[in-house]
């Protein structure tokens, strides 16, 4: 089993086994637990800031409806200076899915980037097919809510640039050339590169 793995300085990923071992939690100075398995650990409520979001590890389970609730709880722990362990039963499917959703939302990573980042730290993660599909849909929602670059403005600037070049060419060559508009429409607009900054930025709950 090893121990929980650090995803971010305040965010750890593991299993129910890790959550049950006081030495792991004490060594990492964990102050909060987010349990996304089917079983609640009521005994932790008096010791930690605790939230239980029951999710079935099934390709038909709707885990995405809990993304915002989980993200809000994780970020609450971050803002209050705590450390949180996100776990399910095995730490393979449900809890990695929640951690990926957090990275995608708060760190603006794409799904592939978030998956690779967590996979490098806990190699046995394997969210089920249904969860990956929901994460892909979540990525689309995040991207659609992010302001896009002013494409129309860029095209106008490109058109102006080419117009100036053609004017110069006309003066030298004494000929007129109509630049095809199809070329202008194909001028690539590069998307910004997403970078991961590692510095910190309800079914049942108890804090």
Wavefront OBJ file of the C-alpha trace (Angstrom):
o trace
v 0.000 0.000 0.000
v 2.794 2.446 0.820
v 1.518 5.808 2.008
v -0.679 8.590 0.665
v 0.882 10.569 -2.182
v 1.201 14.336 -2.332
v -0.664 15.893 -5.240
v -0.209 19.467 -4.039
v 1.370 20.718 -0.785
v -2.050 20.634 0.893
v -3.680 17.804 -1.108
v -3.008 14.091 -0.675
v -4.470 11.062 -2.428
v -4.874 7.612 -0.937
v -7.123 4.746 0.070
v -9.373 3.833 2.979
v -6.409 1.922 4.404
v -4.341 5.104 4.487
v -7.194 7.030 6.088
v -7.431 4.414 8.841
v -3.771 4.710 9.835
v -3.243 7.458 12.384
v 0.519 7.398 11.832
v 0.114 8.303 8.155
v -2.242 11.157 8.952
v -0.089 12.457 11.798
v 3.156 12.325 9.811
v 1.593 14.287 6.963
v -0.216 16.646 9.366
v -3.544 15.887 7.740
v -6.368 18.005 9.158
v -9.227 16.989 6.863
v -10.580 13.898 5.129
v -12.737 13.678 2.014
v -14.218 10.195 1.692
v -15.798 9.353 -1.675
v -16.361 5.657 -1.003
v -19.633 3.903 -0.171
v -18.740 3.553 3.506
v -18.640 6.405 5.976
v -16.039 6.498 8.729
v -18.007 8.134 11.501
v -15.152 7.770 13.985
v -13.140 10.432 12.131
v -15.693 13.194 12.641
v -14.373 14.143 16.067
v -10.728 14.192 14.980
v -10.743 15.783 11.532
v -12.664 18.156 9.334
v -14.578 15.402 7.576
v -16.811 15.109 4.521
v -18.395 11.978 3.106
v -19.673 11.953 -0.471
v -20.898 8.409 -1.218
v -20.119 7.381 -4.791
v -20.397 3.927 -6.346
v -17.381 2.779 -8.367
v -19.501 2.055 -11.419
v -19.372 3.356 -14.968
v -23.014 4.410 -14.543
v -22.409 6.385 -11.325
v -22.763 10.162 -11.583
v -19.612 11.445 -9.906
v -19.564 14.744 -11.803
v -22.576 16.033 -9.865
v -20.294 16.053 -6.812
v -17.319 17.800 -8.421
v -18.120 21.316 -7.224
v -18.993 20.163 -3.704
v -15.692 18.289 -3.452
v -13.674 21.136 -4.975
v -15.220 23.643 -2.574
v -14.348 21.440 0.401
v -10.759 20.881 -0.751
v -10.281 24.585 -1.372
v -11.783 25.441 2.016
v -9.100 23.286 3.628
v -6.424 25.012 1.546
v -7.647 28.499 2.428
v -7.715 27.702 6.136
v -4.139 26.415 6.078
v -4.966 22.723 6.470
v -4.051 19.547 4.624
v -6.550 17.098 3.191
v -6.495 13.415 2.254
v -8.930 12.484 -0.516
v -9.663 8.771 -0.486
v -12.068 6.072 -1.630
v -11.729 2.369 -0.914
v -8.677 1.532 -3.024
v -7.517 4.975 -4.157
v -7.679 3.859 -7.781
v -10.819 5.270 -9.406
v -13.075 7.593 -7.408
v -10.598 9.635 -5.366
v -8.199 10.169 -8.318
v -11.188 11.380 -10.339
v -11.948 14.001 -7.689
v -8.301 15.098 -7.568
v -8.239 15.417 -11.359
v -11.386 17.538 -11.296
v -9.740 19.806 -8.721
v -6.611 20.283 -10.844
v -8.687 20.931 -13.941
v -10.870 23.524 -12.237
v -8.404 25.286 -9.960
v -5.138 24.857 -11.879
v -6.671 25.073 -15.358
v -5.167 21.781 -16.514
v -6.631 19.775 -19.345
v -7.810 16.259 -18.567
v -4.761 14.623 -20.131
v -2.418 16.870 -18.149
v -4.225 16.232 -14.867
v -4.278 12.473 -15.472
v -0.560 12.311 -16.294
v 0.338 14.504 -13.332
v -1.474 12.252 -10.848
v -0.379 9.046 -12.602
v 3.247 10.048 -12.067
v 2.612 10.222 -8.326
v 0.316 7.214 -7.917
v 0.908 4.859 -10.817
v -1.965 2.476 -10.072
v -4.766 5.005 -10.619
v -7.360 3.888 -13.171
v -10.640 5.832 -13.165
v -13.389 3.789 -14.769
v -14.604 4.537 -18.293
v -17.689 6.383 -17.098
v -15.686 8.676 -14.821
v -13.244 9.520 -17.618
v -16.156 10.436 -19.857
v -17.554 12.733 -17.180
v -14.134 14.347 -16.727
v -13.976 14.944 -20.476
v -17.362 16.648 -20.338
v -16.168 18.675 -17.346
v -13.141 19.800 -19.351
v -15.481 21.072 -22.079
v -17.529 23.003 -19.516
v -14.423 24.613 -18.043
v -13.068 25.569 -21.462
v -16.404 27.025 -22.541
v -16.481 29.234 -19.449
v -12.928 30.503 -20.049
v -12.714 33.732 -22.095
v -11.428 32.964 -25.583
v -8.871 35.139 -27.411
v -10.360 37.927 -29.574
v -10.232 36.052 -32.872
v -12.068 38.742 -34.845
v -9.601 41.373 -33.670
v -6.649 39.172 -34.622
v -8.089 38.661 -38.097
v -8.526 42.409 -38.523
v -4.908 42.988 -37.547
v -3.767 40.282 -39.951
v -5.852 41.789 -42.748
v -4.384 45.226 -42.060
v -0.853 43.821 -42.120
v -1.370 42.044 -45.430
v -3.017 45.140 -46.904
v 0.056 47.207 -46.072
v 2.338 44.595 -47.615
v 0.285 44.563 -50.800
v 0.334 48.351 -51.045
v 4.123 48.331 -50.857
v 4.299 45.594 -53.485
v 1.974 47.533 -55.771
v 4.136 50.640 -55.576
v 7.199 48.666 -56.589
v 5.696 46.358 -59.176
v 2.942 48.536 -60.585
v 0.438 45.712 -60.412
v -2.653 44.993 -58.338
v -3.132 41.682 -56.491
v -6.258 40.669 -54.560
v -5.168 38.620 -51.507
v -7.550 35.633 -51.078
v -9.677 35.980 -47.966
v -9.450 32.211 -47.418
v -5.816 32.675 -46.406
v -6.729 35.265 -43.813
v -9.284 32.912 -42.276
v -6.633 30.237 -41.870
v -4.211 32.392 -39.880
v -3.584 30.260 -36.757
v -4.557 31.598 -33.400
v -2.400 29.940 -30.798
v -3.951 28.938 -27.493
v -2.097 29.837 -24.293
v 0.054 27.100 -22.794
v -1.333 25.781 -19.530
v 1.246 25.516 -16.781
v 0.845 23.847 -13.410
v 1.868 26.071 -10.540
v 2.438 23.944 -7.483
v 2.377 26.819 -5.015
v -0.892 27.028 -3.093
v -3.160 29.125 -4.327
v -22.995 17.701 0.752
v -23.772 14.353 1.819
v -22.136 14.498 5.213
v -19.591 16.947 6.560
v -18.095 17.971 9.857
v -15.439 20.576 10.630
l 1 2 3 4 5 6 7 8 9 10 11 12 13 14 15 16 17 18 19 20 21 22 23 24 25 26 27 28 29 30 31 32 33 34 35 36 37 38 39 40 41 42 43 44 45 46 47 48 49 50 51 52 53 54 55 56 57 58 59 60 61 62 63 64 65 66 67 68 69 70 71 72 73 74 75 76 77 78 79 80 81 82 83 84 85 86 87 88 89 90 91 92 93 94 95 96 97 98 99 100 101 102 103 104 105 106 107 108 109 110 111 112 113 114 115 116 117 118 119 120 121 122 123 124 125 126 127 128 129 130 131 132 133 134 135 136 137 138 139 140 141 142 143 144 145 146 147 148 149 150 151 152 153 154 155 156 157 158 159 160 161 162 163 164 165 166 167 168 169 170 171 172 173 174 175 176 177 178 179 180 181 182 183 184 185 186 187 188 189 190 191 192 193 194 195 196 197 198 199 200 201
l 202 203 204 205 206 207
